[in-house]
Amino acid sequence: MPMIRVLALLAAAACLTGCQSAPLKPLPSVAHVDLARFMGDWYVIASIPTAIERGAHNAVESYRLDADGTVATTFTFRAGSFDGALKRYHPRGYVRDRASNAIWGMQFVWPFKADYRIAYLSEDYGRTVIARERRDYVWIMARTPTLSEEAYRDLLHHVADLGYDVTQVRRVPQRWDGSAPGP
């Protein structure tokens, strides 16, 4: 009996290796980003989180354009609760598409640069969606720690239009009690 199960599992695995999903359409990015306006603090409103940011509270991504054209980034959050341990990461952004400034590589560990695309940016530079070609992670961010439900739904709809499974998107708890994010 165990040999039959093994053979059945092998047959199923062989069938699955022949199955491929349809390739994803290229991920659109915004036509142009004024990097100077994009710099500063962005509150992470919701995301499909990476392993390090699961359970994040008060998550803020801060950008500073350096003289060499790279983007010094500080990602700060509280782990697990509003009183959780303060976590801080310092990846570096590299603008890959100078025509639009919307496609970056984000380097957490040398020499690897993760795909980072500004897929939506409001005219007033108050809301953005950061996406990845693979549709594995996404971030909905704003200049304020909260968004109206209508604005959030609009951004979530945009994320769905990009080809993401929005059931994976999780809101990031934000509570600032009048204090501002800081380094």
C-alpha positions in Angstrom: 0.0 0.0 0.0 2.7 2.6 0.8 4.3 2.0 -2.6 1.0 2.8 -4.4 0.9 6.1 -2.5 4.4 6.9 -3.5 3.7 6.2 -7.1 0.5 8.2 -7.0 2.4 11.2 -5.5 5.1 10.9 -8.1 2.5 10.8 -10.9 0.8 13.9 -9.4 4.1 15.7 -9.2 4.9 14.8 -12.8 1.6 16.2 -13.9 2.1 19.4 -12.0 5.5 20.1 -13.4 3.9 20.2 -16.8 1.4 22.8 -15.7 2.3 26.4 -16.0 0.3 29.4 -15.2 -0.1 32.1 -17.8 2.8 34.7 -17.7 1.9 37.9 -16.0 1.4 41.1 -18.0 4.2 43.6 -17.5 3.5 45.7 -14.4 2.7 49.3 -15.3 4.4 52.1 -13.4 3.6 55.8 -13.3 4.9 57.9 -16.2 7.1 60.2 -14.1 8.1 60.7 -10.5 9.6 63.9 -9.2 12.1 62.3 -6.9 12.4 65.4 -4.7 8.7 65.5 -4.1 8.6 61.7 -3.4 11.2 61.9 -0.7 10.1 62.1 3.0 7.9 59.9 5.2 5.3 57.5 4.0 3.0 55.6 6.4 2.4 52.0 5.3 -1.4 51.8 5.3 -1.6 48.2 4.0 0.6 45.6 2.4 1.2 42.0 1.4 4.0 41.9 4.0 7.4 40.4 3.6 8.6 38.1 6.4 10.3 40.8 8.4 7.2 43.1 8.5 4.5 40.6 9.4 2.8 42.0 12.5 4.2 45.5 12.0 2.6 48.4 13.7 3.2 52.1 13.0 5.2 51.2 9.9 6.9 54.2 8.1 9.1 54.2 5.1 11.3 57.3 4.8 13.3 58.3 1.8 16.2 60.8 1.3 17.8 61.4 -2.1 21.6 61.4 -1.8 24.0 63.4 -3.9 25.0 60.2 -5.8 21.4 59.7 -7.0 20.7 56.8 -4.7 17.8 56.8 -2.2 18.7 56.4 1.5 15.8 54.5 3.0 14.8 53.9 6.6 12.0 51.5 7.3 10.8 51.7 10.9 8.0 49.8 12.7 7.0 48.3 16.0 7.1 44.5 16.0 3.8 42.8 17.0 2.1 45.7 18.8 2.2 49.4 19.4 4.5 48.8 22.3 6.6 46.1 20.6 10.3 46.3 19.9 11.3 49.1 17.6 12.7 47.7 14.3 14.7 49.7 11.8 16.1 48.7 8.4 18.2 50.8 6.0 17.9 49.5 2.5 19.2 51.6 -0.4 17.2 52.5 -3.4 18.7 52.6 -6.9 16.7 54.3 -9.6 16.8 51.9 -12.6 14.7 53.9 -15.0 15.9 57.5 -15.1 13.3 58.5 -17.7 10.4 57.9 -15.3 12.1 57.5 -11.9 9.4 55.0 -11.1 11.4 51.7 -11.3 13.9 51.1 -8.6 16.1 48.4 -7.2 15.9 48.2 -3.4 19.0 46.7 -1.8 18.7 45.2 1.6 21.7 42.9 1.2 24.6 43.3 -1.2 24.6 42.5 -4.2 20.8 41.8 -4.5 18.4 44.5 -5.5 14.7 43.7 -5.2 12.2 45.0 -7.8 10.5 48.1 -6.5 8.0 49.9 -8.8 5.9 53.0 -8.1 2.7 51.7 -9.7 0.4 54.5 -8.5 1.1 58.0 -7.3 -1.6 60.6 -6.6 -1.2 64.0 -8.2 -0.6 65.7 -4.8 2.1 63.0 -3.9 -0.1 62.1 -0.9 -0.8 58.4 -1.8 1.2 55.7 -3.5 1.3 52.0 -4.4 4.6 50.3 -4.5 4.4 47.0 -6.4 6.6 44.2 -7.8 6.6 42.6 -11.2 6.1 39.1 -9.5 3.0 40.4 -7.7 4.3 38.8 -4.5 4.5 42.0 -2.3 2.7 45.3 -2.4 2.5 48.4 -0.2 -0.2 51.0 0.0 1.3 54.1 1.5 0.2 57.7 2.4 1.7 60.9 3.8 -0.8 60.6 6.7 -1.3 57.6 9.0 -4.9 57.0 7.9 -6.9 57.2 4.8 -10.6 57.5 4.3 -12.4 54.2 3.5 -13.2 55.5 0.0 -9.5 56.3 -0.7 -8.4 53.0 0.7 -10.9 51.1 -1.4 -9.8 53.0 -4.5 -6.2 52.0 -3.9 -7.1 48.4 -3.2 -9.0 48.4 -6.4 -5.9 49.7 -8.2 -3.9 46.9 -6.6 -6.4 44.3 -7.9 -6.2 45.8 -11.4 -2.4 45.3 -11.2 -3.0 41.6 -10.9 -2.6 41.1 -7.2 -4.7 38.8 -5.0 -6.1 41.5 -2.7 -7.3 38.9 -0.1 -3.6 38.8 0.8 -3.4 42.5 1.6 -3.3 43.3 5.3 -3.9 46.7 6.9 -1.0 48.0 9.0 -2.2 49.3 12.4 -1.2 53.0 12.8 -1.7 55.0 16.0 0.4 58.0 16.6 -1.3 59.9 19.5 0.0 63.2 18.1 3.6 62.1 17.8 5.4 62.0 14.4 7.5 59.2 13.1 11.2 59.8 13.6 14.5 58.3 13.0 
